[in-house]
Structure formats: structure tokens, C-alpha cells
Amino acid sequence: MKFSLFSTQRLRSTGTASLAALCWLAYLHATCVAAQANALPPAQPGHASASDITLHIAVAANFTATLQKLLDAYARSAPTAANSVISSASTGTLFHQIVHGAPFDVFFAANEVHPRELLARGLGVQGSLLNYAQGQLVLLHKKNNRRNGDDIALQFTTDACKRNANANNNADALSAILQSARQVIIANPLTAPYGSVSKQLIEQLKKVKPIKRDSIVPGNTATKKIPELLIARNVMHAQQLFASSAADAAFISLPQFQANPQAGRKQSWLACHVNTALHKPILQFAIALANANRPREYRSQSVALLAFANSNQGRRIIAQHGYVLAPTTPNSANKAANNVE
């Protein structure tokens, strides 16, 4: 509440100010200020309410959209949930930012190695490590960007590209698509776990015998065709490059494809699901970060968010967006909460 000094100045200028009048004005001012102070919550040095806390969350690019759904649901179900700001990039990029002092409170990675390394360095809250999901790959390819004769071979890959297709048949289908492609986009294998797995898968599929088409196209002999690899910053960037360039194919995460399948159909994109048996598991871990410059309430809020991600409601949201659920770890949040205090 603001008070104008006009009344006291006027009294002084006219020479009619009396000690009683000035005392009365001072009394009113002090009374109002005291009433205003009483209306505010009592000050608690070193403590912050949930409404005053904004969690800074580092998230691997593939999980960005799903995390936003989680945060929306968490805010609806938990009145004491803190505000949040999301920063998205590749797992390796975010890891290096955290190690060099970036003020993040939670880290949703696309692998296990980097969160465990943060824990080993004392940068993670003990007991908060959570395997929140297992990722799945999809190979996008463009229907109209193929070498001569490849449509004939690829027409036999439809069933083998379905989810949960036989692993051997799926490998044949993926190999056929890669043989037909001139350029394939993957996330940076040095910083993005999805890119690393994609590169390993491409190397593995080189060993698959090419589909023979000589019985379909007379005189055509199957030969190995190795596409050029184009490197994107992360798995989201890989999808963006695929949409805006002449590249024939791109490895992305299943949730990205599920988020907007209509866009792919409009542009004649086809998708081949990758059987998880063909590559090492993409185990995605999260951890609450032990930021020494934050009040302990930030850690409590970070742990509470991870507990929600591991709840039945949180796991249901994660599964709905195309991830394989990891085994439940119901006691991890409680252990972390004890470490926060």
C-alpha cells in the first residue's frame, strides 16, 4: 500500500499543522503498514514455497513431448507441484552442461551411463536414480525417393515393418530400406544414445544379405548399397532434417512418430518399426540433481517429480507415448526423500 505525502506537506505549508494532526497521520500510517504485514505469510528464512520454486529440467530430445504431458498431469494431481522450465538437447550435450555448472534440478537422460556418472561425481541425489523407460526406434523412409527397381523389393517389407514383427524378417526389411536409400539421417552417435544405437544397427544390417530381385526383375543382380550417413544434433533434429531435406531415410524414436502420424502420411512417409531384439536396449534413466546453490526444497520437489513419473499414472502416460516400461522401483523415491532431509 502506497501513501501520498500530500496531506502532511499541505499542513506544513499552511502553517496549520499541529502536533496532534501529525501524530494522528503517523498513527494511521503505522497501523496500515502493520495490518499489511500481518496479511502476508510469515517469513521463513532459507525456505521456499512450491509456488516460488521453478525446477529447471534437462531432458533428452526424444522425451521432450512426453515429459510435458507428465508435467501437465503432475500439476493437476499435486497442488504443491513446483513450476518447471524444460531444456531439451542430446543426452551427452546436457551432461556436459551439468558437469560444467548448468543450474539444472532434474535430468531425464536417454541412457544409464550419464546419470550414473553424475551420481558418482556427487552431482546427483542419492537414491533418486530412476529407470523410467526403454526407448524404441523407427526407420522413416520416403515412398518417392528410391532407386530404380527398389519399390518392387520394398513392397514385401510391409508386414515385417509392423510392431513386434519377427526379428529376422524385420532385419531383412530394414536392410532392404537401407539398400534403397542414398542418404540416411541419424542423431549424433557421440552425444545421442539413439544415434549411437542407430549407427550400430546400420553396421549390423550390412551383414544381412541383400534381398535378391533377379527373380522379379530379369537381369537384376542384388549388390550391397551403403547409404551416406547424415548426422543431426539429436533425434528431434534428425526428424526435422528428414522433413526438410532430400534424404531418403532417418532413424527417430517411436514417440516422435506416434506424436503426429498424419504428417507422415500426407508427405508419403513410411515407417518401419525396429524390433528391440536387433540392438542393445535403450534404457533411459533420470536423476534428481544435487545443486549446492539451491535450497533443499528444490531437491524435494525434484524427487517428488520423479516419484510421480514412477507412479501408476506417470508410467501409464509414458507407455501411451510409445515407450517400453521399465520395472517398477517403488522405494527409490522414499530413499531419495530421506537423503534430501
C-alpha positions as CSV (number, residue, x, y, z in Angstrom):
1,M,0.0,0.0,0.0
2,K,1.4,3.4,-1.0
3,F,0.8,6.6,0.9
4,S,0.9,10.1,-0.5
5,L,2.7,12.8,1.4
6,F,0.5,15.5,0.0
7,S,-1.6,15.9,3.2
8,T,1.4,16.4,5.6
9,Q,3.1,18.7,3.1
10,R,0.0,20.8,2.8
11,L,-0.4,21.1,6.5
12,R,3.2,22.2,6.8
13,S,2.9,24.8,4.0
14,T,-0.1,26.5,5.5
15,G,1.4,26.6,8.9
16,T,-1.6,24.9,10.5
17,A,0.0,21.6,11.2
18,S,-0.4,20.7,14.8
19,L,1.5,18.1,16.7
20,A,-1.8,16.2,17.2
21,A,-2.6,16.1,13.5
22,L,0.9,14.9,12.6
23,C,0.7,12.2,15.3
24,W,-2.7,11.1,14.0
25,L,-1.3,10.7,10.5
26,A,1.7,8.8,11.7
27,Y,-0.6,6.5,13.8
28,L,-2.7,5.8,10.7
29,H,0.3,5.1,8.6
30,A,1.9,2.7,11.2
31,T,-1.4,0.9,11.7
32,C,-1.9,0.3,8.0
33,V,1.6,-0.9,7.5
34,A,1.2,-3.3,10.4
35,A,-2.1,-4.6,9.0
36,Q,-0.4,-5.2,5.6
37,A,2.4,-7.1,7.2
38,N,0.0,-9.3,9.1
39,A,-1.8,-10.1,5.9
40,L,1.4,-11.7,4.4
41,P,2.6,-15.2,5.3
42,P,5.3,-15.3,7.9
43,A,8.8,-15.1,6.6
44,Q,10.8,-18.4,6.8
45,P,14.5,-17.8,6.1
46,G,16.0,-20.5,4.0
47,H,12.7,-21.9,2.9
48,A,10.7,-21.6,-0.3
49,S,7.1,-22.5,-1.1
50,A,6.2,-24.6,-4.1
51,S,4.8,-21.5,-5.9
52,D,8.2,-19.8,-5.5
53,I,10.1,-22.8,-7.0
54,T,10.8,-23.3,-10.6
55,L,12.5,-26.5,-11.5
56,H,14.9,-26.4,-14.4
57,I,14.7,-29.8,-16.1
58,A,17.2,-31.1,-18.6
59,V,15.6,-33.7,-20.9
60,A,16.9,-35.8,-23.8
61,A,15.2,-34.7,-27.0
62,N,13.2,-37.9,-27.6
63,F,11.4,-37.5,-24.3
64,T,10.5,-33.8,-24.5
65,A,6.9,-34.1,-25.6
66,T,6.2,-37.0,-23.2
67,L,7.7,-35.0,-20.3
68,Q,5.4,-32.1,-21.0
69,K,2.4,-34.5,-20.7
70,L,3.9,-35.8,-17.4
71,L,4.3,-32.3,-16.1
72,D,0.7,-31.3,-17.0
73,A,-0.7,-34.3,-15.3
74,Y,1.6,-33.8,-12.3
75,A,0.4,-30.2,-11.9
76,R,-3.2,-31.3,-12.0
77,S,-2.7,-34.1,-9.4
78,A,-0.4,-32.3,-7.0
79,P,-1.3,-28.9,-5.8
80,T,2.1,-28.5,-4.2
81,A,3.9,-29.2,-7.5
82,A,6.6,-26.6,-8.4
83,N,6.7,-24.7,-11.7
84,S,9.1,-26.0,-14.3
85,V,11.2,-24.9,-17.3
86,I,12.4,-27.5,-19.8
87,S,15.7,-27.5,-21.7
88,S,16.0,-30.1,-24.5
89,A,19.1,-31.4,-26.2
90,S,21.1,-34.6,-26.7
91,T,21.9,-36.5,-23.6
92,G,25.7,-36.0,-24.0
93,T,25.3,-32.3,-24.5
94,L,23.1,-31.9,-21.4
95,F,25.5,-34.0,-19.3
96,H,28.5,-31.7,-20.2
97,Q,26.4,-28.6,-19.3
98,I,25.5,-30.1,-15.9
99,V,29.1,-31.1,-15.2
100,H,30.2,-27.5,-16.0
101,G,27.7,-25.9,-13.6
102,A,24.4,-25.5,-15.5
103,P,21.7,-24.9,-12.9
104,F,19.5,-27.9,-13.6
105,D,17.4,-29.7,-10.9
106,V,16.4,-32.9,-12.8
107,F,17.9,-34.8,-15.7
108,F,15.9,-37.1,-17.9
109,A,18.6,-38.9,-20.0
110,A,18.3,-41.4,-22.8
111,N,20.9,-43.7,-21.3
112,E,22.1,-45.0,-18.0
113,V,25.8,-44.1,-18.2
114,H,25.5,-40.3,-17.8
115,P,23.1,-40.2,-14.8
116,R,25.3,-42.8,-13.0
117,E,28.4,-40.7,-13.8
118,L,26.7,-37.7,-12.2
119,L,25.9,-39.7,-9.2
120,A,29.5,-40.9,-8.9
121,R,30.7,-37.3,-9.1
122,G,28.4,-36.3,-6.3
123,L,26.1,-34.2,-8.6
124,G,23.1,-36.5,-8.1
125,V,20.8,-37.1,-5.1
126,Q,21.5,-40.5,-3.7
127,G,18.6,-42.9,-4.2
128,S,16.9,-40.8,-6.9
129,L,18.2,-42.7,-9.9
130,L,15.2,-44.0,-11.9
131,N,14.9,-46.2,-15.0
132,Y,11.8,-44.5,-16.3
133,A,11.6,-46.0,-19.8
134,Q,13.1,-48.1,-22.6
135,G,13.2,-46.4,-25.9
136,Q,12.2,-47.8,-29.3
137,L,13.4,-46.9,-32.8
138,V,11.6,-46.3,-36.1
139,L,13.2,-46.0,-39.5
140,L,11.3,-43.4,-41.6
141,H,11.7,-43.6,-45.3
142,K,10.2,-41.7,-48.2
143,K,8.0,-43.5,-50.7
144,N,9.0,-41.5,-53.7
145,N,12.8,-41.3,-53.1
146,R,14.1,-44.7,-54.2
147,R,16.5,-46.2,-56.7
148,N,15.1,-47.9,-59.8
149,G,13.6,-51.2,-59.0
150,D,13.6,-50.8,-55.2
151,D,9.9,-50.4,-55.0
152,I,9.5,-54.0,-56.1
153,A,11.7,-55.3,-53.3
154,L,10.3,-53.0,-50.7
155,Q,6.7,-54.0,-51.3
156,F,7.5,-57.2,-49.5
157,T,8.6,-55.4,-46.3
158,T,5.2,-54.1,-45.1
159,D,4.4,-57.0,-42.7
160,A,8.0,-57.2,-41.5
161,C,7.9,-53.5,-40.5
162,K,5.0,-53.8,-38.1
163,R,5.5,-53.6,-34.4
164,N,6.5,-56.9,-32.8
165,A,7.3,-58.4,-36.2
166,N,9.6,-61.4,-36.3
167,A,13.2,-60.1,-35.7
168,N,14.7,-61.9,-38.7
169,N,12.0,-60.7,-41.1
170,N,12.3,-57.2,-39.6
171,A,16.1,-57.2,-40.2
172,D,15.5,-58.1,-43.8
173,A,13.0,-55.3,-44.2
174,L,15.3,-52.7,-42.6
175,S,18.2,-53.9,-44.7
176,A,16.1,-53.5,-47.9
177,I,15.1,-50.0,-46.9
178,L,18.7,-49.0,-46.3
179,Q,19.8,-50.6,-49.6
180,S,17.3,-48.4,-51.4
181,A,18.4,-45.2,-49.7
182,R,21.0,-42.7,-50.9
183,Q,21.2,-40.8,-47.6
184,V,20.2,-41.8,-44.1
185,I,20.0,-39.3,-41.2
186,I,20.8,-40.4,-37.6
187,A,21.3,-38.4,-34.4
188,N,24.9,-37.7,-33.4
189,P,26.3,-41.0,-32.2
190,L,28.8,-39.3,-30.0
191,T,26.3,-37.4,-27.9
192,A,22.9,-39.0,-28.5
193,P,22.1,-42.6,-27.4
194,Y,19.6,-43.0,-30.1
195,G,22.2,-42.0,-32.7
196,S,24.7,-44.5,-31.2
197,V,22.3,-47.3,-31.4
198,S,21.2,-46.3,-34.9
199,K,24.8,-46.4,-36.1
200,Q,25.4,-49.8,-34.6
201,L,22.2,-51.1,-36.1
202,I,23.3,-49.9,-39.6
203,E,26.6,-51.6,-39.2
204,Q,24.9,-54.8,-38.1
205,L,22.4,-54.7,-41.0
206,K,25.3,-54.5,-43.5
207,K,25.8,-58.2,-42.7
208,V,22.2,-59.1,-43.8
209,K,22.2,-60.5,-47.3
210,P,20.5,-58.1,-49.7
211,I,17.1,-59.0,-51.0
212,K,17.5,-60.8,-54.4
213,R,15.4,-59.2,-57.1
214,D,16.7,-61.1,-60.1
215,S,13.6,-63.4,-60.0
216,I,11.4,-60.3,-60.1
217,V,13.4,-58.0,-62.4
218,P,15.2,-60.1,-65.1
219,G,18.9,-59.5,-65.2
220,N,19.0,-57.5,-61.9
221,T,21.6,-58.8,-59.5
222,A,21.5,-57.7,-55.9
223,T,24.5,-55.8,-54.6
224,K,25.4,-54.1,-51.4
225,K,24.4,-50.5,-51.3
226,I,25.7,-48.4,-48.4
227,P,23.9,-45.1,-47.9
228,E,25.6,-41.9,-46.9
229,L,25.1,-41.0,-43.2
230,L,24.0,-37.5,-42.3
231,I,24.5,-36.5,-38.7
232,A,21.9,-34.5,-36.8
233,R,22.4,-32.8,-33.5
234,N,19.8,-35.0,-31.8
235,V,16.9,-37.3,-32.6
236,M,14.4,-34.4,-32.9
237,H,16.8,-32.6,-35.3
238,A,17.0,-35.8,-37.3
239,Q,13.3,-35.8,-37.9
240,Q,13.4,-32.1,-38.8
241,L,16.2,-32.7,-41.4
242,F,14.3,-35.6,-42.8
243,A,11.3,-33.4,-43.4
244,S,13.2,-30.5,-44.9
245,S,15.9,-32.3,-47.0
246,A,16.1,-34.8,-49.8
247,A,17.4,-37.5,-47.5
248,D,15.6,-40.9,-48.1
249,A,15.5,-42.2,-44.6
250,A,16.0,-41.3,-40.9
251,F,16.2,-43.2,-37.6
252,I,13.9,-41.5,-35.0
253,S,12.2,-42.5,-31.8
254,L,8.8,-44.2,-31.8
255,P,7.2,-41.4,-29.7
256,Q,8.2,-38.9,-32.3
257,F,6.4,-40.9,-35.0
258,Q,3.4,-41.5,-32.8
259,A,3.1,-37.8,-32.0
260,N,2.0,-36.9,-35.5
261,P,1.5,-39.8,-37.8
262,Q,-0.9,-37.8,-40.1
263,A,2.0,-35.6,-41.1
264,G,3.9,-38.6,-42.4
265,R,1.0,-39.9,-44.3
266,K,0.5,-36.5,-46.0
267,Q,4.1,-36.5,-47.2
268,S,4.1,-40.2,-48.3
269,W,6.4,-41.2,-45.4
270,L,6.6,-44.8,-44.5
271,A,7.7,-46.2,-41.1
272,C,9.4,-49.4,-40.3
273,H,9.4,-50.3,-36.6
274,V,12.7,-51.7,-35.3
275,N,12.5,-54.9,-33.2
276,T,14.2,-54.2,-29.9
277,A,15.9,-57.6,-30.2
278,L,18.1,-56.2,-33.0
279,H,20.0,-53.7,-30.9
280,K,21.1,-53.2,-27.4
281,P,18.3,-51.8,-25.1
282,I,17.9,-48.0,-25.0
283,L,17.5,-47.8,-21.2
284,Q,16.5,-44.3,-20.2
285,F,17.4,-43.0,-16.7
286,A,16.5,-39.9,-14.8
287,I,18.1,-38.4,-11.6
288,A,17.5,-35.5,-9.3
289,L,20.5,-33.2,-9.2
290,A,22.3,-32.1,-6.0
291,N,22.7,-28.5,-6.9
292,A,24.5,-27.0,-4.0
293,N,23.3,-23.5,-4.8
294,R,19.6,-24.4,-4.4
295,P,17.6,-24.6,-1.1
296,R,16.7,-28.1,-0.1
297,E,13.1,-27.6,-1.2
298,Y,14.3,-27.8,-4.8
299,R,15.6,-31.3,-4.2
300,S,12.4,-32.3,-2.5
301,Q,10.4,-31.1,-5.5
302,S,12.8,-32.8,-7.9
303,V,12.4,-36.1,-6.1
304,A,8.6,-35.7,-5.9
305,L,8.5,-35.3,-9.7
306,L,10.5,-38.5,-10.2
307,A,8.2,-40.3,-7.8
308,F,5.2,-39.2,-10.0
309,A,7.0,-40.4,-13.1
310,N,7.3,-43.8,-11.4
311,S,3.7,-43.8,-10.2
312,N,1.0,-45.8,-11.9
313,Q,-0.4,-42.6,-13.5
314,G,3.1,-41.5,-14.7
315,R,4.0,-44.9,-16.1
316,R,0.7,-45.0,-18.0
317,I,1.5,-41.7,-19.7
318,I,5.0,-42.9,-20.6
319,A,3.6,-46.2,-22.1
320,Q,0.9,-44.3,-24.0
321,H,3.6,-42.3,-25.8
322,G,5.5,-45.3,-27.2
323,Y,8.0,-46.3,-24.6
324,V,8.5,-49.8,-23.1
325,L,8.0,-49.6,-19.3
326,A,10.9,-50.3,-17.1
327,P,10.5,-52.5,-14.0
328,T,9.0,-50.5,-11.1
329,T,11.2,-49.3,-8.3
330,P,8.6,-48.2,-5.6
331,N,11.1,-47.5,-2.9
332,S,13.5,-45.2,-4.8
333,A,11.5,-42.0,-4.2
334,N,11.4,-42.7,-0.4
335,K,15.1,-43.3,-0.2
336,A,15.8,-40.1,-2.1
337,A,13.4,-38.1,0.1
338,N,15.3,-39.4,3.2
339,N,18.6,-38.2,1.7
340,V,17.2,-34.8,1.0
341,E,16.4,-34.1,4.6
